[in-house]
């Protein structure tokens, strides 16, 4: 049986909903290519996953990683463009669950229990990466997964 909470509704484990703006911003990245990346955070006051920052199409992977906080958790999507061995231009969307090892326990738990619910709202993700350290999400990791 398929069950889907309406946007903004919570789930039993975390109580976090998903702001409509978060889903529409993801669709802009996916369909219109107006963003290179989107960084999401959990707003504990509204109990929703909201957009924290977007990066324009010209921004690099370094710009994206520099936008993630060093000591707090975030969700992010990155539109990764690459050229295949057959010289074809391709694009894959990565979902990154950023949970640095130096983050406090409460945010780690909150992001971990809310991830699957949020991830299901974003239709069209190709790959998922869980990262606790910047080396786990280096550009080479994306290149390896995408090819």
MODELLER restraints for C-alpha pairs under 7 A, 6 or more apart:
rsr = mdl.restraints
at = mdl.atoms
rsr.add(forms.Gaussian(group=physical.xy_distance, feature=features.Distance(at['CA:7:A'], at['CA:17:A']), mean=6.56, stdev=0.5))
rsr.add(forms.Gaussian(group=physical.xy_distance, feature=features.Distance(at['CA:7:A'], at['CA:18:A']), mean=5.60, stdev=0.5))
rsr.add(forms.Gaussian(group=physical.xy_distance, feature=features.Distance(at['CA:7:A'], at['CA:19:A']), mean=6.52, stdev=0.5))
rsr.add(forms.Gaussian(group=physical.xy_distance, feature=features.Distance(at['CA:7:A'], at['CA:20:A']), mean=6.18, stdev=0.5))
rsr.add(forms.Gaussian(group=physical.xy_distance, feature=features.Distance(at['CA:8:A'], at['CA:17:A']), mean=4.36, stdev=0.5))
rsr.add(forms.Gaussian(group=physical.xy_distance, feature=features.Distance(at['CA:8:A'], at['CA:18:A']), mean=4.90, stdev=0.5))
rsr.add(forms.Gaussian(group=physical.xy_distance, feature=features.Distance(at['CA:8:A'], at['CA:19:A']), mean=5.52, stdev=0.5))
rsr.add(forms.Gaussian(group=physical.xy_distance, feature=features.Distance(at['CA:8:A'], at['CA:48:A']), mean=6.77, stdev=0.5))
rsr.add(forms.Gaussian(group=physical.xy_distance, feature=features.Distance(at['CA:9:A'], at['CA:17:A']), mean=4.71, stdev=0.5))
rsr.add(forms.Gaussian(group=physical.xy_distance, feature=features.Distance(at['CA:10:A'], at['CA:16:A']), mean=4.57, stdev=0.5))
rsr.add(forms.Gaussian(group=physical.xy_distance, feature=features.Distance(at['CA:10:A'], at['CA:17:A']), mean=4.33, stdev=0.5))
rsr.add(forms.Gaussian(group=physical.xy_distance, feature=features.Distance(at['CA:13:A'], at['CA:113:A']), mean=6.49, stdev=0.5))
rsr.add(forms.Gaussian(group=physical.xy_distance, feature=features.Distance(at['CA:14:A'], at['CA:110:A']), mean=6.78, stdev=0.5))
rsr.add(forms.Gaussian(group=physical.xy_distance, feature=features.Distance(at['CA:14:A'], at['CA:113:A']), mean=5.79, stdev=0.5))
rsr.add(forms.Gaussian(group=physical.xy_distance, feature=features.Distance(at['CA:14:A'], at['CA:114:A']), mean=5.69, stdev=0.5))
rsr.add(forms.Gaussian(group=physical.xy_distance, feature=features.Distance(at['CA:15:A'], at['CA:47:A']), mean=6.77, stdev=0.5))
rsr.add(forms.Gaussian(group=physical.xy_distance, feature=features.Distance(at['CA:16:A'], at['CA:47:A']), mean=4.92, stdev=0.5))
rsr.add(forms.Gaussian(group=physical.xy_distance, feature=features.Distance(at['CA:16:A'], at['CA:48:A']), mean=5.13, stdev=0.5))
rsr.add(forms.Gaussian(group=physical.xy_distance, feature=features.Distance(at['CA:16:A'], at['CA:49:A']), mean=6.93, stdev=0.5))
rsr.add(forms.Gaussian(group=physical.xy_distance, feature=features.Distance(at['CA:16:A'], at['CA:114:A']), mean=6.38, stdev=0.5))
rsr.add(forms.Gaussian(group=physical.xy_distance, feature=features.Distance(at['CA:17:A'], at['CA:47:A']), mean=6.13, stdev=0.5))
rsr.add(forms.Gaussian(group=physical.xy_distance, feature=features.Distance(at['CA:17:A'], at['CA:48:A']), mean=4.44, stdev=0.5))
rsr.add(forms.Gaussian(group=physical.xy_distance, feature=features.Distance(at['CA:17:A'], at['CA:49:A']), mean=6.31, stdev=0.5))
rsr.add(forms.Gaussian(group=physical.xy_distance, feature=features.Distance(at['CA:18:A'], at['CA:48:A']), mean=5.01, stdev=0.5))
rsr.add(forms.Gaussian(group=physical.xy_distance, feature=features.Distance(at['CA:18:A'], at['CA:49:A']), mean=4.85, stdev=0.5))
rsr.add(forms.Gaussian(group=physical.xy_distance, feature=features.Distance(at['CA:18:A'], at['CA:50:A']), mean=6.94, stdev=0.5))
rsr.add(forms.Gaussian(group=physical.xy_distance, feature=features.Distance(at['CA:18:A'], at['CA:118:A']), mean=6.56, stdev=0.5))
rsr.add(forms.Gaussian(group=physical.xy_distance, feature=features.Distance(at['CA:19:A'], at['CA:48:A']), mean=5.78, stdev=0.5))
rsr.add(forms.Gaussian(group=physical.xy_distance, feature=features.Distance(at['CA:19:A'], at['CA:49:A']), mean=5.88, stdev=0.5))
rsr.add(forms.Gaussian(group=physical.xy_distance, feature=features.Distance(at['CA:19:A'], at['CA:50:A']), mean=5.67, stdev=0.5))
rsr.add(forms.Gaussian(group=physical.xy_distance, feature=features.Distance(at['CA:22:A'], at['CA:50:A']), mean=5.54, stdev=0.5))
rsr.add(forms.Gaussian(group=physical.xy_distance, feature=features.Distance(at['CA:22:A'], at['CA:51:A']), mean=5.47, stdev=0.5))
rsr.add(forms.Gaussian(group=physical.xy_distance, feature=features.Distance(at['CA:23:A'], at['CA:121:A']), mean=6.91, stdev=0.5))
rsr.add(forms.Gaussian(group=physical.xy_distance, feature=features.Distance(at['CA:23:A'], at['CA:122:A']), mean=6.55, stdev=0.5))
rsr.add(forms.Gaussian(group=physical.xy_distance, feature=features.Distance(at['CA:26:A'], at['CA:122:A']), mean=6.98, stdev=0.5))
rsr.add(forms.Gaussian(group=physical.xy_distance, feature=features.Distance(at['CA:28:A'], at['CA:34:A']), mean=6.00, stdev=0.5))
rsr.add(forms.Gaussian(group=physical.xy_distance, feature=features.Distance(at['CA:28:A'], at['CA:35:A']), mean=6.97, stdev=0.5))
rsr.add(forms.Gaussian(group=physical.xy_distance, feature=features.Distance(at['CA:29:A'], at['CA:35:A']), mean=4.82, stdev=0.5))
rsr.add(forms.Gaussian(group=physical.xy_distance, feature=features.Distance(at['CA:29:A'], at['CA:36:A']), mean=6.66, stdev=0.5))
rsr.add(forms.Gaussian(group=physical.xy_distance, feature=features.Distance(at['CA:33:A'], at['CA:57:A']), mean=6.84, stdev=0.5))
rsr.add(forms.Gaussian(group=physical.xy_distance, feature=features.Distance(at['CA:34:A'], at['CA:56:A']), mean=6.43, stdev=0.5))
rsr.add(forms.Gaussian(group=physical.xy_distance, feature=features.Distance(at['CA:34:A'], at['CA:57:A']), mean=5.93, stdev=0.5))
rsr.add(forms.Gaussian(group=physical.xy_distance, feature=features.Distance(at['CA:35:A'], at['CA:54:A']), mean=6.28, stdev=0.5))
rsr.add(forms.Gaussian(group=physical.xy_distance, feature=features.Distance(at['CA:35:A'], at['CA:55:A']), mean=5.41, stdev=0.5))
rsr.add(forms.Gaussian(group=physical.xy_distance, feature=features.Distance(at['CA:35:A'], at['CA:56:A']), mean=4.66, stdev=0.5))
rsr.add(forms.Gaussian(group=physical.xy_distance, feature=features.Distance(at['CA:35:A'], at['CA:57:A']), mean=5.06, stdev=0.5))
rsr.add(forms.Gaussian(group=physical.xy_distance, feature=features.Distance(at['CA:36:A'], at['CA:55:A']), mean=5.34, stdev=0.5))
rsr.add(forms.Gaussian(group=physical.xy_distance, feature=features.Distance(at['CA:36:A'], at['CA:56:A']), mean=5.40, stdev=0.5))
rsr.add(forms.Gaussian(group=physical.xy_distance, feature=features.Distance(at['CA:36:A'], at['CA:57:A']), mean=4.56, stdev=0.5))
rsr.add(forms.Gaussian(group=physical.xy_distance, feature=features.Distance(at['CA:36:A'], at['CA:59:A']), mean=6.46, stdev=0.5))
rsr.add(forms.Gaussian(group=physical.xy_distance, feature=features.Distance(at['CA:36:A'], at['CA:78:A']), mean=6.09, stdev=0.5))
rsr.add(forms.Gaussian(group=physical.xy_distance, feature=features.Distance(at['CA:36:A'], at['CA:79:A']), mean=5.40, stdev=0.5))
rsr.add(forms.Gaussian(group=physical.xy_distance, feature=features.Distance(at['CA:37:A'], at['CA:54:A']), mean=5.68, stdev=0.5))
rsr.add(forms.Gaussian(group=physical.xy_distance, feature=features.Distance(at['CA:37:A'], at['CA:55:A']), mean=5.13, stdev=0.5))
rsr.add(forms.Gaussian(group=physical.xy_distance, feature=features.Distance(at['CA:37:A'], at['CA:64:A']), mean=6.80, stdev=0.5))
rsr.add(forms.Gaussian(group=physical.xy_distance, feature=features.Distance(at['CA:37:A'], at['CA:77:A']), mean=5.52, stdev=0.5))
rsr.add(forms.Gaussian(group=physical.xy_distance, feature=features.Distance(at['CA:37:A'], at['CA:78:A']), mean=4.38, stdev=0.5))
rsr.add(forms.Gaussian(group=physical.xy_distance, feature=features.Distance(at['CA:37:A'], at['CA:79:A']), mean=6.11, stdev=0.5))
rsr.add(forms.Gaussian(group=physical.xy_distance, feature=features.Distance(at['CA:38:A'], at['CA:53:A']), mean=5.86, stdev=0.5))
rsr.add(forms.Gaussian(group=physical.xy_distance, feature=features.Distance(at['CA:38:A'], at['CA:54:A']), mean=4.44, stdev=0.5))
rsr.add(forms.Gaussian(group=physical.xy_distance, feature=features.Distance(at['CA:38:A'], at['CA:55:A']), mean=6.44, stdev=0.5))
rsr.add(forms.Gaussian(group=physical.xy_distance, feature=features.Distance(at['CA:38:A'], at['CA:76:A']), mean=5.59, stdev=0.5))
rsr.add(forms.Gaussian(group=physical.xy_distance, feature=features.Distance(at['CA:38:A'], at['CA:77:A']), mean=5.40, stdev=0.5))
rsr.add(forms.Gaussian(group=physical.xy_distance, feature=features.Distance(at['CA:38:A'], at['CA:78:A']), mean=6.73, stdev=0.5))
rsr.add(forms.Gaussian(group=physical.xy_distance, feature=features.Distance(at['CA:39:A'], at['CA:51:A']), mean=6.10, stdev=0.5))
rsr.add(forms.Gaussian(group=physical.xy_distance, feature=features.Distance(at['CA:39:A'], at['CA:52:A']), mean=5.53, stdev=0.5))
rsr.add(forms.Gaussian(group=physical.xy_distance, feature=features.Distance(at['CA:39:A'], at['CA:53:A']), mean=5.16, stdev=0.5))
rsr.add(forms.Gaussian(group=physical.xy_distance, feature=features.Distance(at['CA:39:A'], at['CA:54:A']), mean=6.27, stdev=0.5))
rsr.add(forms.Gaussian(group=physical.xy_distance, feature=features.Distance(at['CA:39:A'], at['CA:74:A']), mean=6.85, stdev=0.5))
rsr.add(forms.Gaussian(group=physical.xy_distance, feature=features.Distance(at['CA:39:A'], at['CA:75:A']), mean=5.99, stdev=0.5))
rsr.add(forms.Gaussian(group=physical.xy_distance, feature=features.Distance(at['CA:39:A'], at['CA:76:A']), mean=4.35, stdev=0.5))
rsr.add(forms.Gaussian(group=physical.xy_distance, feature=features.Distance(at['CA:39:A'], at['CA:77:A']), mean=6.66, stdev=0.5))
rsr.add(forms.Gaussian(group=physical.xy_distance, feature=features.Distance(at['CA:40:A'], at['CA:49:A']), mean=6.42, stdev=0.5))
rsr.add(forms.Gaussian(group=physical.xy_distance, feature=features.Distance(at['CA:40:A'], at['CA:50:A']), mean=5.48, stdev=0.5))
rsr.add(forms.Gaussian(group=physical.xy_distance, feature=features.Distance(at['CA:40:A'], at['CA:51:A']), mean=4.50, stdev=0.5))
rsr.add(forms.Gaussian(group=physical.xy_distance, feature=features.Distance(at['CA:40:A'], at['CA:52:A']), mean=5.11, stdev=0.5))
rsr.add(forms.Gaussian(group=physical.xy_distance, feature=features.Distance(at['CA:40:A'], at['CA:74:A']), mean=5.92, stdev=0.5))
rsr.add(forms.Gaussian(group=physical.xy_distance, feature=features.Distance(at['CA:40:A'], at['CA:75:A']), mean=5.08, stdev=0.5))
rsr.add(forms.Gaussian(group=physical.xy_distance, feature=features.Distance(at['CA:40:A'], at['CA:76:A']), mean=5.76, stdev=0.5))
rsr.add(forms.Gaussian(group=physical.xy_distance, feature=features.Distance(at['CA:41:A'], at['CA:49:A']), mean=5.61, stdev=0.5))
rsr.add(forms.Gaussian(group=physical.xy_distance, feature=features.Distance(at['CA:41:A'], at['CA:50:A']), mean=5.57, stdev=0.5))
rsr.add(forms.Gaussian(group=physical.xy_distance, feature=features.Distance(at['CA:41:A'], at['CA:51:A']), mean=6.43, stdev=0.5))
rsr.add(forms.Gaussian(group=physical.xy_distance, feature=features.Distance(at['CA:41:A'], at['CA:52:A']), mean=5.96, stdev=0.5))
rsr.add(forms.Gaussian(group=physical.xy_distance, feature=features.Distance(at['CA:41:A'], at['CA:74:A']), mean=5.25, stdev=0.5))
rsr.add(forms.Gaussian(group=physical.xy_distance, feature=features.Distance(at['CA:41:A'], at['CA:75:A']), mean=6.40, stdev=0.5))
rsr.add(forms.Gaussian(group=physical.xy_distance, feature=features.Distance(at['CA:42:A'], at['CA:48:A']), mean=5.79, stdev=0.5))
rsr.add(forms.Gaussian(group=physical.xy_distance, feature=features.Distance(at['CA:42:A'], at['CA:49:A']), mean=4.44, stdev=0.5))
rsr.add(forms.Gaussian(group=physical.xy_distance, feature=features.Distance(at['CA:42:A'], at['CA:50:A']), mean=6.18, stdev=0.5))
rsr.add(forms.Gaussian(group=physical.xy_distance, feature=features.Distance(at['CA:43:A'], at['CA:49:A']), mean=6.10, stdev=0.5))
rsr.add(forms.Gaussian(group=physical.xy_distance, feature=features.Distance(at['CA:43:A'], at['CA:50:A']), mean=6.57, stdev=0.5))
rsr.add(forms.Gaussian(group=physical.xy_distance, feature=features.Distance(at['CA:70:A'], at['CA:100:A']), mean=6.91, stdev=0.5))
rsr.add(forms.Gaussian(group=physical.xy_distance, feature=features.Distance(at['CA:71:A'], at['CA:100:A']), mean=6.07, stdev=0.5))
rsr.add(forms.Gaussian(group=physical.xy_distance, feature=features.Distance(at['CA:71:A'], at['CA:102:A']), mean=5.53, stdev=0.5))
rsr.add(forms.Gaussian(group=physical.xy_distance, feature=features.Distance(at['CA:71:A'], at['CA:103:A']), mean=4.69, stdev=0.5))
rsr.add(forms.Gaussian(group=physical.xy_distance, feature=features.Distance(at['CA:72:A'], at['CA:99:A']), mean=6.73, stdev=0.5))
rsr.add(forms.Gaussian(group=physical.xy_distance, feature=features.Distance(at['CA:72:A'], at['CA:100:A']), mean=6.56, stdev=0.5))
rsr.add(forms.Gaussian(group=physical.xy_distance, feature=features.Distance(at['CA:72:A'], at['CA:103:A']), mean=4.99, stdev=0.5))
rsr.add(forms.Gaussian(group=physical.xy_distance, feature=features.Distance(at['CA:73:A'], at['CA:98:A']), mean=5.35, stdev=0.5))
rsr.add(forms.Gaussian(group=physical.xy_distance, feature=features.Distance(at['CA:73:A'], at['CA:99:A']), mean=4.50, stdev=0.5))
rsr.add(forms.Gaussian(group=physical.xy_distance, feature=features.Distance(at['CA:73:A'], at['CA:100:A']), mean=6.49, stdev=0.5))
rsr.add(forms.Gaussian(group=physical.xy_distance, feature=features.Distance(at['CA:73:A'], at['CA:103:A']), mean=6.81, stdev=0.5))
rsr.add(forms.Gaussian(group=physical.xy_distance, feature=features.Distance(at['CA:73:A'], at['CA:107:A']), mean=6.41, stdev=0.5))
rsr.add(forms.Gaussian(group=physical.xy_distance, feature=features.Distance(at['CA:73:A'], at['CA:108:A']), mean=6.48, stdev=0.5))
rsr.add(forms.Gaussian(group=physical.xy_distance, feature=features.Distance(at['CA:73:A'], at['CA:111:A']), mean=6.90, stdev=0.5))
rsr.add(forms.Gaussian(group=physical.xy_distance, feature=features.Distance(at['CA:74:A'], at['CA:97:A']), mean=6.35, stdev=0.5))
rsr.add(forms.Gaussian(group=physical.xy_distance, feature=features.Distance(at['CA:74:A'], at['CA:98:A']), mean=5.15, stdev=0.5))
rsr.add(forms.Gaussian(group=physical.xy_distance, feature=features.Distance(at['CA:74:A'], at['CA:99:A']), mean=6.73, stdev=0.5))
rsr.add(forms.Gaussian(group=physical.xy_distance, feature=features.Distance(at['CA:75:A'], at['CA:96:A']), mean=5.80, stdev=0.5))
rsr.add(forms.Gaussian(group=physical.xy_distance, feature=features.Distance(at['CA:75:A'], at['CA:97:A']), mean=4.79, stdev=0.5))
rsr.add(forms.Gaussian(group=physical.xy_distance, feature=features.Distance(at['CA:75:A'], at['CA:98:A']), mean=5.93, stdev=0.5))
rsr.add(forms.Gaussian(group=physical.xy_distance, feature=features.Distance(at['CA:76:A'], at['CA:95:A']), mean=5.80, stdev=0.5))
rsr.add(forms.Gaussian(group=physical.xy_distance, feature=features.Distance(at['CA:76:A'], at['CA:96:A']), mean=5.07, stdev=0.5))
rsr.add(forms.Gaussian(group=physical.xy_distance, feature=features.Distance(at['CA:76:A'], at['CA:97:A']), mean=6.56, stdev=0.5))
rsr.add(forms.Gaussian(group=physical.xy_distance, feature=features.Distance(at['CA:77:A'], at['CA:93:A']), mean=6.64, stdev=0.5))
rsr.add(forms.Gaussian(group=physical.xy_distance, feature=features.Distance(at['CA:77:A'], at['CA:94:A']), mean=5.43, stdev=0.5))
rsr.add(forms.Gaussian(group=physical.xy_distance, feature=features.Distance(at['CA:77:A'], at['CA:95:A']), mean=4.54, stdev=0.5))
rsr.add(forms.Gaussian(group=physical.xy_distance, feature=features.Distance(at['CA:77:A'], at['CA:96:A']), mean=6.05, stdev=0.5))
rsr.add(forms.Gaussian(group=physical.xy_distance, feature=features.Distance(at['CA:78:A'], at['CA:93:A']), mean=5.68, stdev=0.5))
rsr.add(forms.Gaussian(group=physical.xy_distance, feature=features.Distance(at['CA:78:A'], at['CA:94:A']), mean=5.22, stdev=0.5))
rsr.add(forms.Gaussian(group=physical.xy_distance, feature=features.Distance(at['CA:78:A'], at['CA:95:A']), mean=6.72, stdev=0.5))
rsr.add(forms.Gaussian(group=physical.xy_distance, feature=features.Distance(at['CA:79:A'], at['CA:91:A']), mean=6.57, stdev=0.5))
rsr.add(forms.Gaussian(group=physical.xy_distance, feature=features.Distance(at['CA:79:A'], at['CA:92:A']), mean=5.91, stdev=0.5))
rsr.add(forms.Gaussian(group=physical.xy_distance, feature=features.Distance(at['CA:79:A'], at['CA:93:A']), mean=4.60, stdev=0.5))
rsr.add(forms.Gaussian(group=physical.xy_distance, feature=features.Distance(at['CA:79:A'], at['CA:94:A']), mean=6.50, stdev=0.5))
rsr.add(forms.Gaussian(group=physical.xy_distance, feature=features.Distance(at['CA:80:A'], at['CA:91:A']), mean=5.41, stdev=0.5))
rsr.add(forms.Gaussian(group=physical.xy_distance, feature=features.Distance(at['CA:80:A'], at['CA:92:A']), mean=5.24, stdev=0.5))
rsr.add(forms.Gaussian(group=physical.xy_distance, feature=features.Distance(at['CA:80:A'], at['CA:93:A']), mean=6.01, stdev=0.5))
rsr.add(forms.Gaussian(group=physical.xy_distance, feature=features.Distance(at['CA:81:A'], at['CA:90:A']), mean=5.73, stdev=0.5))
rsr.add(forms.Gaussian(group=physical.xy_distance, feature=features.Distance(at['CA:81:A'], at['CA:91:A']), mean=4.36, stdev=0.5))
rsr.add(forms.Gaussian(group=physical.xy_distance, feature=features.Distance(at['CA:81:A'], at['CA:92:A']), mean=6.64, stdev=0.5))
rsr.add(forms.Gaussian(group=physical.xy_distance, feature=features.Distance(at['CA:82:A'], at['CA:89:A']), mean=5.90, stdev=0.5))
rsr.add(forms.Gaussian(group=physical.xy_distance, feature=features.Distance(at['CA:82:A'], at['CA:90:A']), mean=5.43, stdev=0.5))
rsr.add(forms.Gaussian(group=physical.xy_distance, feature=features.Distance(at['CA:82:A'], at['CA:91:A']), mean=6.26, stdev=0.5))
rsr.add(forms.Gaussian(group=physical.xy_distance, feature=features.Distance(at['CA:83:A'], at['CA:89:A']), mean=4.57, stdev=0.5))
rsr.add(forms.Gaussian(group=physical.xy_distance, feature=features.Distance(at['CA:83:A'], at['CA:90:A']), mean=5.98, stdev=0.5))
rsr.add(forms.Gaussian(group=physical.xy_distance, feature=features.Distance(at['CA:84:A'], at['CA:147:A']), mean=6.75, stdev=0.5))
rsr.add(forms.Gaussian(group=physical.xy_distance, feature=features.Distance(at['CA:92:A'], at['CA:126:A']), mean=5.96, stdev=0.5))
rsr.add(forms.Gaussian(group=physical.xy_distance, feature=features.Distance(at['CA:92:A'], at['CA:146:A']), mean=6.84, stdev=0.5))
rsr.add(forms.Gaussian(group=physical.xy_distance, feature=features.Distance(at['CA:93:A'], at['CA:125:A']), mean=5.32, stdev=0.5))
rsr.add(forms.Gaussian(group=physical.xy_distance, feature=features.Distance(at['CA:93:A'], at['CA:126:A']), mean=5.34, stdev=0.5))
rsr.add(forms.Gaussian(group=physical.xy_distance, feature=features.Distance(at['CA:93:A'], at['CA:127:A']), mean=6.63, stdev=0.5))
rsr.add(forms.Gaussian(group=physical.xy_distance, feature=features.Distance(at['CA:94:A'], at['CA:125:A']), mean=6.12, stdev=0.5))
rsr.add(forms.Gaussian(group=physical.xy_distance, feature=features.Distance(at['CA:94:A'], at['CA:126:A']), mean=6.01, stdev=0.5))
rsr.add(forms.Gaussian(group=physical.xy_distance, feature=features.Distance(at['CA:94:A'], at['CA:127:A']), mean=4.86, stdev=0.5))
rsr.add(forms.Gaussian(group=physical.xy_distance, feature=features.Distance(at['CA:94:A'], at['CA:128:A']), mean=5.62, stdev=0.5))
rsr.add(forms.Gaussian(group=physical.xy_distance, feature=features.Distance(at['CA:95:A'], at['CA:125:A']), mean=6.47, stdev=0.5))
rsr.add(forms.Gaussian(group=physical.xy_distance, feature=features.Distance(at['CA:95:A'], at['CA:127:A']), mean=6.21, stdev=0.5))
rsr.add(forms.Gaussian(group=physical.xy_distance, feature=features.Distance(at['CA:95:A'], at['CA:128:A']), mean=4.67, stdev=0.5))
rsr.add(forms.Gaussian(group=physical.xy_distance, feature=features.Distance(at['CA:95:A'], at['CA:129:A']), mean=6.26, stdev=0.5))
rsr.add(forms.Gaussian(group=physical.xy_distance, feature=features.Distance(at['CA:96:A'], at['CA:128:A']), mean=5.81, stdev=0.5))
rsr.add(forms.Gaussian(group=physical.xy_distance, feature=features.Distance(at['CA:96:A'], at['CA:129:A']), mean=4.81, stdev=0.5))
rsr.add(forms.Gaussian(group=physical.xy_distance, feature=features.Distance(at['CA:96:A'], at['CA:130:A']), mean=5.94, stdev=0.5))
rsr.add(forms.Gaussian(group=physical.xy_distance, feature=features.Distance(at['CA:97:A'], at['CA:129:A']), mean=6.25, stdev=0.5))
rsr.add(forms.Gaussian(group=physical.xy_distance, feature=features.Distance(at['CA:97:A'], at['CA:130:A']), mean=4.87, stdev=0.5))
rsr.add(forms.Gaussian(group=physical.xy_distance, feature=features.Distance(at['CA:97:A'], at['CA:131:A']), mean=6.15, stdev=0.5))
rsr.add(forms.Gaussian(group=physical.xy_distance, feature=features.Distance(at['CA:98:A'], at['CA:130:A']), mean=6.35, stdev=0.5))
rsr.add(forms.Gaussian(group=physical.xy_distance, feature=features.Distance(at['CA:98:A'], at['CA:131:A']), mean=5.09, stdev=0.5))
rsr.add(forms.Gaussian(group=physical.xy_distance, feature=features.Distance(at['CA:98:A'], at['CA:132:A']), mean=6.19, stdev=0.5))
rsr.add(forms.Gaussian(group=physical.xy_distance, feature=features.Distance(at['CA:99:A'], at['CA:108:A']), mean=6.18, stdev=0.5))
rsr.add(forms.Gaussian(group=physical.xy_distance, feature=features.Distance(at['CA:99:A'], at['CA:131:A']), mean=6.09, stdev=0.5))
rsr.add(forms.Gaussian(group=physical.xy_distance, feature=features.Distance(at['CA:99:A'], at['CA:132:A']), mean=4.88, stdev=0.5))
rsr.add(forms.Gaussian(group=physical.xy_distance, feature=features.Distance(at['CA:100:A'], at['CA:131:A']), mean=6.97, stdev=0.5))
rsr.add(forms.Gaussian(group=physical.xy_distance, feature=features.Distance(at['CA:100:A'], at['CA:132:A']), mean=4.09, stdev=0.5))
rsr.add(forms.Gaussian(group=physical.xy_distance, feature=features.Distance(at['CA:100:A'], at['CA:133:A']), mean=5.60, stdev=0.5))
rsr.add(forms.Gaussian(group=physical.xy_distance, feature=features.Distance(at['CA:101:A'], at['CA:132:A']), mean=5.30, stdev=0.5))
rsr.add(forms.Gaussian(group=physical.xy_distance, feature=features.Distance(at['CA:101:A'], at['CA:133:A']), mean=6.77, stdev=0.5))
rsr.add(forms.Gaussian(group=physical.xy_distance, feature=features.Distance(at['CA:131:A'], at['CA:137:A']), mean=6.15, stdev=0.5))
